[in-house]
Amino acid sequence: MSGFELYTEQLSRPAIVIHGGAGNYLETTTKSDRMERGRVLLDSAYGGMASLGVEGARAAVLTSVMAMESDVRFNAGLGSKLQRDGIVRVSAALMSGTDLRLSAVYNVHGCLHPSELANILQDRGDRNLDGQGAAELMAAMGIEAVDLRTPQTIERWRSLMETGEEADMEAAIGDSGLKGLQRARAVGLDVPENMKDMPPEGERYGTVGAVAVGSDGDLWACTSTGGRGHEQPGRVSDTPTPAGTYACPRVAISATGFGEQIMELNITGRIATRILDGKTLHESLEQTFHEVVDHQGAMGVIAITDDGRAGYAYSTAACGVAWVDSAGRTHIDPHGRSESS
């Protein structure tokens, strides 16, 4: 697609917005597939809303993200892709808008819920840990390592190794479609030249994230990812950085898409700065995504403000989004609704 899509709506606090990744799945899924995607996202949003009403926005984003980390269909937690050495490494971040505290884990092995580790770190001095530090935290907290590989991800990795491919077209790059692949090459991402066609994506979703606002305006953001897939071990994604997960007293934002591009543009920071400077959420998203398009970016974001204004924008063909508010108002992105094509 050229350009971008943008949608905003005033919600009643408290409220939660979640995403399941941005990509090109319109070309590789049926209407039924997309409706199922929308249902799964809305169920996760409802779960977060149940926590929001009792425990607040922090618990809400964690509830929704942890549910998606447990769902093999998402590229987070259990559904995460293998890196080039055959190991799953996951990353996650949690940020408080009130305290401006970002806690995160980078490239953690064997952790079903990296968002849980980010939550533990939120109240500590050393709040950002690499894989080794996260493994030590897991041991200290009695969190057992689990095998996050599935028969499907193992088989996919074996196929990539046998063919000698350097990137996984079914992973984050592939989700953005052929145009996304061309964009990746343009900005120097590691994409093999023989990557021509897109295989059926089926029911594989993407990076997950949630943003929520409490009845008192308290804002939280959480994002979790399994990475790009078949990437060089040691690669750092945008998810655990302030470019991919951000919250301040005015807005909470979670991003998904090409991690390198998200970091290059500092996408969530741009949006937040514009809101802090007095622009509306719609104006901030619009200006930022014009810049995303100029950069040939393939990404999406969700956001919610302290007064309950929710929105999302994406420069890919689609982005899975759902939200629920205290008035019972719900929303699923156009491609996940029954009236979509």
DRENMI-887795 format. One line per field, with one value per residue (C-alpha): residue in one letter; chain; x, y, z. Coordinates in steps of 0.25 Angstrom, whole numbers, plus 2048, in hexadecimal, padded with zeros to 3 digits. Example, Ala and Ser with C-alpha at 12.3 -4.5 7.8 and 13.67 -1.06 7.14 Angstrom:
REM residues 2
rest	a	s
kette	A	A
c1	831	837
c2	7EE	7FC
c3	81F	81D
***
This chain:
REM residues 341
rest	m	s	g	f	e	l	y	t	e	q	l	s	r	p	a	i	v	i	h	g	g	a	g	n	y	l	e	t	t	t	k	s	d	r	m	e	r	g	r	v	l	l	d	s	a	y	g	g	m	a	s	l	g	v	e	g	a	r	a	a	v	l	t	s	v	m	a	m	e	s	d	v	r	f	n	a	g	l	g	s	k	l	q	r	d	g	i	v	r	v	s	a	a	l	m	s	g	t	d	l	r	l	s	a	v	y	n	v	h	g	c	l	h	p	s	e	l	a	n	i	l	q	d	r	g	d	r	n	l	d	g	q	g	a	a	e	l	m	a	a	m	g	i	e	a	v	d	l	r	t	p	q	t	i	e	r	w	r	s	l	m	e	t	g	e	e	a	d	m	e	a	a	i	g	d	s	g	l	k	g	l	q	r	a	r	a	v	g	l	d	v	p	e	n	m	k	d	m	p	p	e	g	e	r	y	g	t	v	g	a	v	a	v	g	s	d	g	d	l	w	a	c	t	s	t	g	g	r	g	h	e	q	p	g	r	v	s	d	t	p	t	p	a	g	t	y	a	c	p	r	v	a	i	s	a	t	g	f	g	e	q	i	m	e	l	n	i	t	g	r	i	a	t	r	i	l	d	g	k	t	l	h	e	s	l	e	q	t	f	h	e	v	v	d	h	q	g	a	m	g	v	i	a	i	t	d	d	g	r	a	g	y	a	y	s	t	a	a	c	g	v	a	w	v	d	s	a	g	r	t	h	i	d	p	h	g	r	s	e	s	s
kette	A	A	A	A	A	A	A	A	A	A	A	A	A	A	A	A	A	A	A	A	A	A	A	A	A	A	A	A	A	A	A	A	A	A	A	A	A	A	A	A	A	A	A	A	A	A	A	A	A	A	A	A	A	A	A	A	A	A	A	A	A	A	A	A	A	A	A	A	A	A	A	A	A	A	A	A	A	A	A	A	A	A	A	A	A	A	A	A	A	A	A	A	A	A	A	A	A	A	A	A	A	A	A	A	A	A	A	A	A	A	A	A	A	A	A	A	A	A	A	A	A	A	A	A	A	A	A	A	A	A	A	A	A	A	A	A	A	A	A	A	A	A	A	A	A	A	A	A	A	A	A	A	A	A	A	A	A	A	A	A	A	A	A	A	A	A	A	A	A	A	A	A	A	A	A	A	A	A	A	A	A	A	A	A	A	A	A	A	A	A	A	A	A	A	A	A	A	A	A	A	A	A	A	A	A	A	A	A	A	A	A	A	A	A	A	A	A	A	A	A	A	A	A	A	A	A	A	A	A	A	A	A	A	A	A	A	A	A	A	A	A	A	A	A	A	A	A	A	A	A	A	A	A	A	A	A	A	A	A	A	A	A	A	A	A	A	A	A	A	A	A	A	A	A	A	A	A	A	A	A	A	A	A	A	A	A	A	A	A	A	A	A	A	A	A	A	A	A	A	A	A	A	A	A	A	A	A	A	A	A	A	A	A	A	A	A	A	A	A	A	A	A	A	A	A	A	A	A	A	A	A	A	A	A	A	A	A	A	A	A	A
c1	800	804	802	7FC	7EF	7EB	7DF	7DC	7D0	7CC	7CB	7C5	7D0	7D5	7D8	7E2	7E7	7EF	7F6	7FA	804	804	806	802	7F8	7ED	7F3	7F6	7E9	7DA	7CF	7CD	7DB	7DB	7CE	7D4	7E0	7D7	7CF	7DC	7E1	7D4	7D4	7E2	7DD	7D1	7DB	7E3	7D6	7D2	7DF	7DF	7D2	7D8	7E7	7E9	7F0	7FD	7F6	7EE	7F9	800	7F4	7F1	800	802	7F5	7FB	809	802	7FB	804	7FE	805	814	816	819	814	812	820	829	837	843	84E	854	847	845	838	83C	831	830	826	824	81B	81A	813	80D	80D	81B	821	828	82B	82F	833	839	841	843	83F	840	835	82B	81D	819	824	81A	819	828	826	81C	825	830	826	829	838	844	84A	83E	843	84A	850	84E	858	853	845	849	84E	842	839	842	841	832	830	82B	82E	833	82A	82C	825	827	81B	81B	818	823	82D	829	82A	838	83D	838	83F	84C	84B	848	853	849	84D	840	832	828	81D	822	821	827	81E	811	813	812	81B	81A	81F	82B	82F	82E	837	841	841	845	84F	848	84E	844	849	847	840	834	82A	81C	814	810	802	803	7F7	7F4	801	800	80B	811	807	805	7FB	7F9	7EF	7EA	7E4	7D8	7E1	7E9	7F5	7FB	803	809	80E	814	819	820	827	82F	830	833	840	847	856	857	859	850	848	83A	833	829	831	836	82F	82D	824	81D	81A	812	811	807	7FF	800	804	809	80C	813	814	81B	829	831	83D	834	82C	839	83E	832	830	822	81B	824	820	811	812	81B	810	805	80D	80F	800	7FC	7F0	7F2	7EC	7F6	802	7FF	7FC	809	812	80C	80F	81D	81C	818	823	82D	826	822	81A	814	808	805	7FA	7F8	7EF	7EF	7ED	7DF	7DB	7DE	7E2	7E8	7F0	7F8	7FF	807	806	7FA	7F3	7F5	7ED	7E7	7DC	7D7	7CD	7C9	7C1	7B4	7B5	7B9	7C1	7C9	7D0	7D9	7D1	7D8	7D4	7C5	7BA	7B7	7C5	7C8
c2	800	80E	818	814	812	819	818	81F	81F	825	81A	819	817	80D	807	7FE	7FD	7F0	7EC	7DF	7E4	7EC	7E5	7E1	7D6	7DB	7D3	7C6	7C5	7C3	7CB	7C0	7C0	7CF	7CF	7C4	7CD	7D8	7CF	7CB	7D9	7DE	7D2	7D6	7E5	7E0	7D8	7E5	7ED	7E3	7E6	7F5	7F7	7F0	7F1	7FD	800	7F9	7EC	7EE	7EF	7E3	7DA	7DD	7DB	7CE	7C8	7CB	7C6	7B8	7B8	7B0	7B9	7C5	7C8	7CA	7C0	7B2	7B6	7BD	7BA	7B3	7BC	7B7	7AE	7A6	7AD	7B5	7C3	7CC	7DA	7E3	7F1	7F7	806	80F	81C	822	81F	81E	811	807	7F9	7EF	7E2	7DF	7D2	7C8	7B9	7B0	7BB	7B9	7C7	7D1	7DB	7D5	7D8	7E6	7E7	7E2	7EC	7F8	7FA	7F7	800	7F8	7F8	7F3	7E6	7DE	7CF	7CB	7D5	7D0	7C1	7C5	7CC	7C0	7B7	7C0	7C1	7B2	7B4	7A7	7A8	7A2	79D	7A8	7A0	79A	78F	79A	7A3	798	793	7A1	7A3	796	79A	7A7	7A1	796	7A1	7AA	7B6	7C2	7C7	7C1	7C6	7C1	7C9	7D8	7DC	7D2	7D8	7E5	7DE	7E0	7EF	7EE	7E5	7F0	7FA	7F1	7F0	7FF	802	7F7	7EC	7DE	7D9	7CE	7D2	7C5	7C8	7CB	7C5	7C5	7B7	7B6	7BD	7B5	7B8	7BE	7CB	7D5	7DD	7E0	7ED	7F4	802	805	811	810	818	822	824	81A	815	809	802	7F4	7ED	7DF	7D8	7CC	7D4	7D5	7C6	7BF	7CC	7CD	7C9	7D5	7DE	7E8	7EB	7F8	7F2	7F3	801	80E	80F	803	804	812	818	826	82E	831	825	816	810	802	800	7F4	7F2	7F3	7F5	7FC	806	808	80B	814	81D	81B	81A	81A	825	82E	82B	82E	83B	841	83E	844	850	852	84A	841	832	832	83D	837	829	830	838	82D	823	82D	82C	81C	81C	825	81C	810	80A	7FE	7FF	802	808	808	813	819	826	82A	82F	822	825	818	817	80F	811	807	808	7F9	7F3	7F0	7F0	7E8	7F1	7F0	7F8	7F8	803	805	809	7FB	801	7F8	7F9	7EF	7F4	7F5	7E8	7E0	7E4	7DC	7E8	7E8	7E1
c3	800	7FE	809	817	81E	82B	834	842	84B	859	863	871	87C	880	872	86B	85D	858	84B	845	83B	82E	820	813	817	80E	802	80A	812	810	816	820	824	826	82E	837	839	83D	847	84D	84F	855	85F	863	865	86D	876	878	87B	886	88D	88A	892	89E	89E	895	888	88B	88E	881	877	87E	87E	86F	86B	873	86D	85F	863	867	859	84F	844	848	846	855	860	85B	84D	84B	83F	840	83E	834	83E	841	84E	852	859	85D	862	869	86F	879	87B	885	881	88F	893	885	889	87E	881	877	874	867	860	86B	869	86E	874	871	877	875	878	886	888	883	88E	898	894	894	8A3	8A3	8A1	895	88D	87F	87E	872	871	87B	886	882	884	892	895	891	89A	8A6	8A4	8A2	894	88D	87E	874	866	85D	850	849	83E	834	838	839	82B	826	82C	826	818	819	81D	812	807	80D	80E	817	81A	81D	813	81C	828	82A	81D	815	81C	816	808	7FC	7FD	80B	806	7FC	807	810	805	802	811	811	819	818	80D	803	7F4	7F1	7FA	7EF	7F3	800	805	80C	819	81E	82D	831	837	83C	847	852	85A	863	869	873	87B	889	88E	894	887	88B	87E	87C	86F	86D	861	85F	853	84D	844	835	833	82E	832	836	845	84D	845	84D	849	84C	856	862	85F	861	852	852	860	866	870	877	87E	871	869	868	85B	856	848	83F	832	82D	839	833	82C	839	840	835	836	845	841	84F	854	848	84B	85A	857	84E	858	863	85A	859	84D	84D	84C	83E	83A	840	839	82C	82C	831	826	81B	820	821	812	80E	815	80D	81B	81D	82B	834	842	84C	856	861	868	876	873	86C	85D	856	848	83F	832	828	81B	819	812	81F	82E	838	843	84D	859	864	86D	87A	873	86C	85F	856	849	840	834	827	822	82E	82E	827	81E	818	80B
***
